[in-house]
Amino acid sequence: MPEVDTRPLDAARRLAESGDLDGAATIFAELVADPDEPDRAQAAVGLAVVLGESGDVPGSRAAARTALATGHPEFAAQAACLLAGSFEQEGLADQARAAWQAALGVGHPAYVPPAHMALARLATGEEEAERSLRDALATGDPEIAPQAAQRLAEALLEEGEPGEAARVLLEALSVPDVAEVPRLRVMLGIAHLELACAEFSGAIEEGGDVETGALAIELLARTLPLRGRDEDAERVWRYGLDSADEDLAGEVRLRLDRDL
């Protein structure tokens, strides 16, 4: 006869998978009650899960805290994430942040990246959010790093820092097997467009010869609509056309009219 696996932990898992949550909870609870049980941390996580599915939120959180207190490198981190998710569902942001911090404290590499992202989501201020996003990016996780880079780059672009946004996106693109490469490249292009606009504006402000000035005006006016700034583009054209320098105004008119 084939050997039957009678480990209580496996038996509890099978009961949970079959829908017998009460039966699973009973076995998990017995294992958790034994301080010398080698599978106590894993059993506590299992108990937290089945109690949560049964609707016993306080019991689930108590079991998760027990697992967290074991300090197990994997199951304590899982327990912290379960606690954090439970608190977030009820809108308990402070408790959720504390639980995600606990997950970071355990230090399991599988749970550190999502914990940083969660802390960015729950941040109470822009600086705190940026710090968490940079920490998430620094993990080099191929799924989390691009998410962090995109959010961070969007914020930096809104703050008028396209150079730093480009650096962040390049850092994400350097991650091995990184996800969302096309999206990262599009955002990098947007950052470069913003950088180009800044350079064109600088060239216009600094003056120079007629040809260079007219070229800078044209390039800026034709680039701004790519960023949805049609009115700004019109103002740039008008600036060139109304220039007191007749040669510059004439050159700008030629550049404007050639595509009409």
Short mmCIF file of the C-alpha atoms (twelve columns), coordinates in Angstrom:
data_MODEL
# 
_entry.id   MODEL 
# 
loop_
_atom_site.group_PDB 
_atom_site.id 
_atom_site.type_symbol 
_atom_site.label_atom_id 
_atom_site.label_alt_id 
_atom_site.label_comp_id 
_atom_site.label_asym_id 
_atom_site.label_seq_id 
_atom_site.Cartn_x 
_atom_site.Cartn_y 
_atom_site.Cartn_z 
_atom_site.pdbx_PDB_model_num 
ATOM 1   C CA . MET A 1   0.000   0.000  0.000   1 
ATOM 2   C CA . PRO A 2   1.222   3.511  -0.750  1 
ATOM 3   C CA . GLU A 3   2.484   5.461  2.201   1 
ATOM 4   C CA . VAL A 4   0.020   8.070  3.410   1 
ATOM 5   C CA . ASP A 5   1.374   11.436 4.562   1 
ATOM 6   C CA . THR A 6   -0.172  11.976 7.988   1 
ATOM 7   C CA . ARG A 7   1.659   15.163 9.016   1 
ATOM 8   C CA . PRO A 8   -0.888  17.365 10.814  1 
ATOM 9   C CA . LEU A 9   0.219   20.420 8.833   1 
ATOM 10  C CA . ASP A 10  -0.429  18.665 5.535   1 
ATOM 11  C CA . ALA A 11  -3.722  17.310 6.778   1 
ATOM 12  C CA . ALA A 12  -4.827  20.816 7.790   1 
ATOM 13  C CA . ARG A 13  -3.786  22.168 4.405   1 
ATOM 14  C CA . ARG A 14  -5.806  19.490 2.592   1 
ATOM 15  C CA . LEU A 15  -8.860  20.269 4.704   1 
ATOM 16  C CA . ALA A 16  -8.536  23.962 3.916   1 
ATOM 17  C CA . GLU A 17  -8.185  23.265 0.200   1 
ATOM 18  C CA . SER A 18  -11.298 21.088 0.301   1 
ATOM 19  C CA . GLY A 19  -13.295 23.852 1.994   1 
ATOM 20  C CA . ASP A 20  -13.336 22.453 5.530   1 
ATOM 21  C CA . LEU A 21  -12.100 25.643 7.168   1 
ATOM 22  C CA . ASP A 22  -13.230 24.684 10.669  1 
ATOM 23  C CA . GLY A 23  -11.433 21.335 10.502  1 
ATOM 24  C CA . ALA A 24  -8.283  23.000 9.211   1 
ATOM 25  C CA . ALA A 25  -8.473  25.688 11.890  1 
ATOM 26  C CA . THR A 26  -8.701  23.067 14.619  1 
ATOM 27  C CA . ILE A 27  -5.516  21.333 13.514  1 
ATOM 28  C CA . PHE A 28  -3.651  24.587 12.906  1 
ATOM 29  C CA . ALA A 29  -4.674  25.846 16.347  1 
ATOM 30  C CA . GLU A 30  -3.375  22.684 18.031  1 
ATOM 31  C CA . LEU A 31  -0.016  23.113 16.318  1 
ATOM 32  C CA . VAL A 32  0.166   26.794 17.245  1 
ATOM 33  C CA . ALA A 33  -0.602  25.996 20.889  1 
ATOM 34  C CA . ASP A 34  2.559   23.885 21.159  1 
ATOM 35  C CA . PRO A 35  5.561   26.214 21.660  1 
ATOM 36  C CA . ASP A 36  7.926   23.372 20.727  1 
ATOM 37  C CA . GLU A 37  6.171   22.559 17.455  1 
ATOM 38  C CA . PRO A 38  8.717   22.953 14.627  1 
ATOM 39  C CA . ASP A 39  5.971   23.986 12.181  1 
ATOM 40  C CA . ARG A 40  4.426   26.483 14.582  1 
ATOM 41  C CA . ALA A 41  5.166   29.558 12.457  1 
ATOM 42  C CA . GLN A 42  3.742   28.010 9.307   1 
ATOM 43  C CA . ALA A 43  0.726   26.695 11.211  1 
ATOM 44  C CA . ALA A 44  0.065   30.168 12.609  1 
ATOM 45  C CA . VAL A 45  0.050   31.606 9.106   1 
ATOM 46  C CA . GLY A 46  -2.304  28.836 7.993   1 
ATOM 47  C CA . LEU A 47  -4.569  29.568 10.941  1 
ATOM 48  C CA . ALA A 48  -4.557  33.263 10.106  1 
ATOM 49  C CA . VAL A 49  -5.578  32.503 6.531   1 
ATOM 50  C CA . VAL A 50  -8.437  30.107 7.314   1 
ATOM 51  C CA . LEU A 51  -9.789  32.297 10.099  1 
ATOM 52  C CA . GLY A 52  -9.698  35.264 7.774   1 
ATOM 53  C CA . GLU A 53  -11.598 33.314 5.124   1 
ATOM 54  C CA . SER A 54  -14.110 32.311 7.807   1 
ATOM 55  C CA . GLY A 55  -14.699 35.953 8.707   1 
ATOM 56  C CA . ASP A 56  -12.952 35.832 12.082  1 
ATOM 57  C CA . VAL A 57  -10.833 38.944 11.613  1 
ATOM 58  C CA . PRO A 58  -9.676  39.310 15.248  1 
ATOM 59  C CA . GLY A 59  -8.705  35.650 15.394  1 
ATOM 60  C CA . SER A 60  -6.905  35.881 12.081  1 
ATOM 61  C CA . ARG A 61  -4.912  38.880 13.236  1 
ATOM 62  C CA . ALA A 62  -4.040  37.181 16.514  1 
ATOM 63  C CA . ALA A 63  -2.719  34.144 14.642  1 
ATOM 64  C CA . ALA A 64  -0.751  36.371 12.281  1 
ATOM 65  C CA . ARG A 65  0.805   38.184 15.241  1 
ATOM 66  C CA . THR A 66  1.810   34.827 16.684  1 
ATOM 67  C CA . ALA A 67  3.531   33.902 13.436  1 
ATOM 68  C CA . LEU A 68  5.215   37.294 13.273  1 
ATOM 69  C CA . ALA A 69  6.501   36.900 16.829  1 
ATOM 70  C CA . THR A 70  8.310   33.689 15.883  1 
ATOM 71  C CA . GLY A 71  10.701  35.694 13.739  1 
ATOM 72  C CA . HIS A 72  10.689  32.967 11.107  1 
ATOM 73  C CA . PRO A 73  12.440  34.386 8.018   1 
ATOM 74  C CA . GLU A 74  9.617   33.442 5.657   1 
ATOM 75  C CA . PHE A 75  6.436   32.868 7.631   1 
ATOM 76  C CA . ALA A 76  6.877   35.894 9.885   1 
ATOM 77  C CA . ALA A 77  7.115   38.014 6.742   1 
ATOM 78  C CA . GLN A 78  3.985   36.362 5.329   1 
ATOM 79  C CA . ALA A 79  2.189   37.071 8.585   1 
ATOM 80  C CA . ALA A 80  3.177   40.739 8.487   1 
ATOM 81  C CA . CYS A 81  1.805   41.012 4.951   1 
ATOM 82  C CA . LEU A 82  -1.444  39.338 6.011   1 
ATOM 83  C CA . LEU A 83  -1.786  41.808 8.864   1 
ATOM 84  C CA . ALA A 84  -1.067  44.740 6.596   1 
ATOM 85  C CA . GLY A 85  -3.636  43.614 4.047   1 
ATOM 86  C CA . SER A 86  -6.241  43.122 6.745   1 
ATOM 87  C CA . PHE A 87  -5.678  46.603 8.122   1 
ATOM 88  C CA . GLU A 88  -5.758  48.184 4.680   1 
ATOM 89  C CA . GLN A 89  -9.115  46.563 3.947   1 
ATOM 90  C CA . GLU A 90  -10.556 48.401 6.935   1 
ATOM 91  C CA . GLY A 91  -8.814  51.663 6.126   1 
ATOM 92  C CA . LEU A 92  -6.529  51.445 9.164   1 
ATOM 93  C CA . ALA A 93  -3.586  53.147 7.506   1 
ATOM 94  C CA . ASP A 94  -1.400  53.585 10.590  1 
ATOM 95  C CA . GLN A 95  -1.681  49.925 11.567  1 
ATOM 96  C CA . ALA A 96  -1.114  48.868 7.962   1 
ATOM 97  C CA . ARG A 97  2.057   50.955 7.750   1 
ATOM 98  C CA . ALA A 98  3.329   49.408 10.965  1 
ATOM 99  C CA . ALA A 99  2.686   45.912 9.607   1 
ATOM 100 C CA . TRP A 100 4.471   46.654 6.345   1 
ATOM 101 C CA . GLN A 101 7.390   48.032 8.358   1 
ATOM 102 C CA . ALA A 102 7.416   44.760 10.280  1 
ATOM 103 C CA . ALA A 103 7.633   42.890 6.974   1 
ATOM 104 C CA . LEU A 104 10.655  44.998 6.079   1 
ATOM 105 C CA . GLY A 105 12.141  44.216 9.464   1 
ATOM 106 C CA . VAL A 106 11.971  40.493 8.810   1 
ATOM 107 C CA . GLY A 107 13.966  41.124 5.650   1 
ATOM 108 C CA . HIS A 108 12.832  38.247 3.441   1 
ATOM 109 C CA . PRO A 109 13.761  39.307 -0.123  1 
ATOM 110 C CA . ALA A 110 10.429  38.194 -1.581  1 
ATOM 111 C CA . TYR A 111 8.448   40.541 0.656   1 
ATOM 112 C CA . VAL A 112 10.706  43.596 0.862   1 
ATOM 113 C CA . PRO A 113 9.851   45.036 -2.602  1 
ATOM 114 C CA . PRO A 114 6.039   44.904 -2.204  1 
ATOM 115 C CA . ALA A 115 6.388   46.278 1.331   1 
ATOM 116 C CA . HIS A 116 8.225   49.329 0.011   1 
ATOM 117 C CA . MET A 117 5.557   49.843 -2.641  1 
ATOM 118 C CA . ALA A 118 2.806   49.532 -0.053  1 
ATOM 119 C CA . LEU A 119 4.515   52.096 2.159   1 
ATOM 120 C CA . ALA A 120 4.727   54.442 -0.826  1 
ATOM 121 C CA . ARG A 121 1.006   53.978 -1.397  1 
ATOM 122 C CA . LEU A 122 0.238   54.658 2.274   1 
ATOM 123 C CA . ALA A 123 2.723   57.507 2.673   1 
ATOM 124 C CA . THR A 124 1.536   60.593 4.523   1 
ATOM 125 C CA . GLY A 125 3.587   63.005 2.423   1 
ATOM 126 C CA . GLU A 126 5.413   63.367 -0.886  1 
ATOM 127 C CA . GLU A 127 8.870   62.999 0.636   1 
ATOM 128 C CA . GLU A 128 7.904   59.797 2.405   1 
ATOM 129 C CA . ALA A 129 6.351   58.417 -0.780  1 
ATOM 130 C CA . GLU A 130 9.432   59.286 -2.829  1 
ATOM 131 C CA . ARG A 131 11.731  57.647 -0.287  1 
ATOM 132 C CA . SER A 132 9.696   54.425 -0.356  1 
ATOM 133 C CA . LEU A 133 9.570   54.407 -4.155  1 
ATOM 134 C CA . ARG A 134 13.332  54.844 -4.353  1 
ATOM 135 C CA . ASP A 135 13.766  51.999 -1.873  1 
ATOM 136 C CA . ALA A 136 11.478  49.817 -4.004  1 
ATOM 137 C CA . LEU A 137 13.442  50.689 -7.127  1 
ATOM 138 C CA . ALA A 138 16.723  49.922 -5.365  1 
ATOM 139 C CA . THR A 139 15.617  46.333 -4.669  1 
ATOM 140 C CA . GLY A 140 16.071  45.551 -8.356  1 
ATOM 141 C CA . ASP A 141 12.951  43.406 -8.384  1 
ATOM 142 C CA . PRO A 142 11.972  42.916 -12.058 1 
ATOM 143 C CA . GLU A 143 8.249   43.399 -11.338 1 
ATOM 144 C CA . ILE A 144 8.312   46.010 -8.586  1 
ATOM 145 C CA . ALA A 145 11.206  48.190 -9.780  1 
ATOM 146 C CA . PRO A 146 9.454   49.323 -12.995 1 
ATOM 147 C CA . GLN A 147 6.286   50.152 -11.075 1 
ATOM 148 C CA . ALA A 148 8.274   52.249 -8.626  1 
ATOM 149 C CA . ALA A 149 10.221  53.941 -11.427 1 
ATOM 150 C CA . GLN A 150 7.076   54.890 -13.313 1 
ATOM 151 C CA . ARG A 151 5.397   56.430 -10.285 1 
ATOM 152 C CA . LEU A 152 8.568   58.219 -9.273  1 
ATOM 153 C CA . ALA A 153 9.227   59.501 -12.796 1 
ATOM 154 C CA . GLU A 154 5.672   60.807 -13.096 1 
ATOM 155 C CA . ALA A 155 6.075   62.736 -9.858  1 
ATOM 156 C CA . LEU A 156 9.461   64.105 -10.907 1 
ATOM 157 C CA . LEU A 157 8.103   65.252 -14.261 1 
ATOM 158 C CA . GLU A 158 5.274   67.075 -12.495 1 
ATOM 159 C CA . GLU A 159 7.875   68.734 -10.276 1 
ATOM 160 C CA . GLY A 160 9.823   69.894 -13.324 1 
ATOM 161 C CA . GLU A 161 12.758  67.515 -12.865 1 
ATOM 162 C CA . PRO A 162 12.970  65.633 -16.181 1 
ATOM 163 C CA . GLY A 163 16.674  64.908 -15.784 1 
ATOM 164 C CA . GLU A 164 16.141  63.036 -12.544 1 
ATOM 165 C CA . ALA A 165 13.085  61.310 -14.035 1 
ATOM 166 C CA . ALA A 166 15.247  60.065 -16.909 1 
ATOM 167 C CA . ARG A 167 17.891  58.793 -14.470 1 
ATOM 168 C CA . VAL A 168 15.272  56.861 -12.513 1 
ATOM 169 C CA . LEU A 169 13.875  55.270 -15.667 1 
ATOM 170 C CA . LEU A 170 17.334  54.304 -16.881 1 
ATOM 171 C CA . GLU A 171 18.001  52.663 -13.524 1 
ATOM 172 C CA . ALA A 172 14.840  50.589 -13.909 1 
ATOM 173 C CA . LEU A 173 15.739  49.637 -17.480 1 
ATOM 174 C CA . SER A 174 19.098  48.350 -16.232 1 
ATOM 175 C CA . VAL A 175 17.383  45.769 -13.983 1 
ATOM 176 C CA . PRO A 176 17.855  42.231 -15.406 1 
ATOM 177 C CA . ASP A 177 14.651  40.795 -16.926 1 
ATOM 178 C CA . VAL A 178 12.739  43.936 -15.957 1 
ATOM 179 C CA . ALA A 179 9.052   44.004 -16.863 1 
ATOM 180 C CA . GLU A 180 7.190   46.756 -18.732 1 
ATOM 181 C CA . VAL A 181 10.171  47.760 -20.861 1 
ATOM 182 C CA . PRO A 182 8.050   49.441 -23.592 1 
ATOM 183 C CA . ARG A 183 6.272   51.606 -21.020 1 
ATOM 184 C CA . LEU A 184 9.565   52.551 -19.376 1 
ATOM 185 C CA . ARG A 185 11.016  53.522 -22.749 1 
ATOM 186 C CA . VAL A 186 7.995   55.666 -23.590 1 
ATOM 187 C CA . MET A 187 8.318   57.482 -20.288 1 
ATOM 188 C CA . LEU A 188 12.041  57.906 -20.874 1 
ATOM 189 C CA . GLY A 189 11.222  59.492 -24.214 1 
ATOM 190 C CA . ILE A 190 8.795   61.849 -22.479 1 
ATOM 191 C CA . ALA A 191 11.506  62.839 -20.015 1 
ATOM 192 C CA . HIS A 192 13.854  63.500 -22.924 1 
ATOM 193 C CA . LEU A 193 11.200  65.650 -24.617 1 
ATOM 194 C CA . GLU A 194 10.955  67.728 -21.462 1 
ATOM 195 C CA . LEU A 195 14.737  68.030 -21.367 1 
ATOM 196 C CA . ALA A 196 14.742  69.082 -25.005 1 
ATOM 197 C CA . CYS A 197 12.122  71.764 -24.350 1 
ATOM 198 C CA . ALA A 198 14.232  73.132 -21.516 1 
ATOM 199 C CA . GLU A 199 17.312  73.276 -23.766 1 
ATOM 200 C CA . PHE A 200 15.404  74.944 -26.605 1 
ATOM 201 C CA . SER A 201 13.996  77.512 -24.172 1 
ATOM 202 C CA . GLY A 202 17.467  78.196 -22.838 1 
ATOM 203 C CA . ALA A 203 18.792  78.735 -26.343 1 
ATOM 204 C CA . ILE A 204 16.000  81.203 -27.092 1 
ATOM 205 C CA . GLU A 205 16.632  83.150 -23.904 1 
ATOM 206 C CA . GLU A 206 20.374  83.352 -24.520 1 
ATOM 207 C CA . GLY A 207 19.908  84.695 -28.037 1 
ATOM 208 C CA . GLY A 208 22.596  84.086 -30.643 1 
ATOM 209 C CA . ASP A 209 22.583  84.246 -34.407 1 
ATOM 210 C CA . VAL A 210 19.337  84.471 -36.350 1 
ATOM 211 C CA . GLU A 211 19.439  80.945 -37.770 1 
ATOM 212 C CA . THR A 212 20.072  79.321 -34.392 1 
ATOM 213 C CA . GLY A 213 17.406  81.413 -32.673 1 
ATOM 214 C CA . ALA A 214 14.810  80.639 -35.322 1 
ATOM 215 C CA . LEU A 215 15.677  76.936 -35.197 1 
ATOM 216 C CA . ALA A 216 15.307  76.888 -31.408 1 
ATOM 217 C CA . ILE A 217 11.924  78.624 -31.681 1 
ATOM 218 C CA . GLU A 218 10.728  76.160 -34.300 1 
ATOM 219 C CA . LEU A 219 11.920  73.099 -32.428 1 
ATOM 220 C CA . LEU A 220 10.346  74.264 -29.181 1 
ATOM 221 C CA . ALA A 221 7.079   75.192 -30.870 1 
ATOM 222 C CA . ARG A 222 6.897   71.823 -32.628 1 
ATOM 223 C CA . THR A 223 7.869   69.807 -29.555 1 
ATOM 224 C CA . LEU A 224 5.480   71.374 -27.049 1 
ATOM 225 C CA . PRO A 225 2.330   69.915 -28.695 1 
ATOM 226 C CA . LEU A 226 3.787   66.442 -28.177 1 
ATOM 227 C CA . ARG A 227 3.409   67.161 -24.464 1 
ATOM 228 C CA . GLY A 228 -0.144  68.489 -24.902 1 
ATOM 229 C CA . ARG A 229 0.966   72.124 -24.650 1 
ATOM 230 C CA . ASP A 230 -0.549  73.590 -27.805 1 
ATOM 231 C CA . GLU A 231 -1.190  77.021 -26.292 1 
ATOM 232 C CA . ASP A 232 2.427   77.284 -25.158 1 
ATOM 233 C CA . ALA A 233 3.509   76.367 -28.681 1 
ATOM 234 C CA . GLU A 234 1.371   79.164 -30.118 1 
ATOM 235 C CA . ARG A 235 2.975   81.621 -27.717 1 
ATOM 236 C CA . VAL A 236 6.453   80.510 -28.822 1 
ATOM 237 C CA . TRP A 237 5.580   81.028 -32.488 1 
ATOM 238 C CA . ARG A 238 4.123   84.436 -31.656 1 
ATOM 239 C CA . TYR A 239 7.236   85.362 -29.727 1 
ATOM 240 C CA . GLY A 240 9.353   84.714 -32.803 1 
ATOM 241 C CA . LEU A 241 6.968   86.364 -35.277 1 
ATOM 242 C CA . ASP A 242 6.693   89.495 -33.144 1 
ATOM 243 C CA . SER A 243 10.430  89.795 -32.571 1 
ATOM 244 C CA . ALA A 244 11.925  93.287 -32.947 1 
ATOM 245 C CA . ASP A 245 14.674  91.611 -34.967 1 
ATOM 246 C CA . GLU A 246 13.130  91.603 -38.442 1 
ATOM 247 C CA . ASP A 247 15.568  89.003 -39.717 1 
ATOM 248 C CA . LEU A 248 14.631  86.640 -36.892 1 
ATOM 249 C CA . ALA A 249 10.912  87.280 -37.391 1 
ATOM 250 C CA . GLY A 250 11.273  86.602 -41.112 1 
ATOM 251 C CA . GLU A 251 13.174  83.361 -40.561 1 
ATOM 252 C CA . VAL A 252 10.542  82.185 -38.050 1 
ATOM 253 C CA . ARG A 253 7.810   83.037 -40.587 1 
ATOM 254 C CA . LEU A 254 9.529   80.898 -43.205 1 
ATOM 255 C CA . ARG A 255 9.785   77.980 -40.762 1 
ATOM 256 C CA . LEU A 256 6.140   78.314 -39.742 1 
ATOM 257 C CA . ASP A 257 4.825   78.597 -43.300 1 
ATOM 258 C CA . ARG A 258 6.789   75.717 -44.821 1 
ATOM 259 C CA . ASP A 259 4.397   73.096 -43.379 1 
ATOM 260 C CA . LEU A 260 1.192   75.043 -44.019 1 
# 
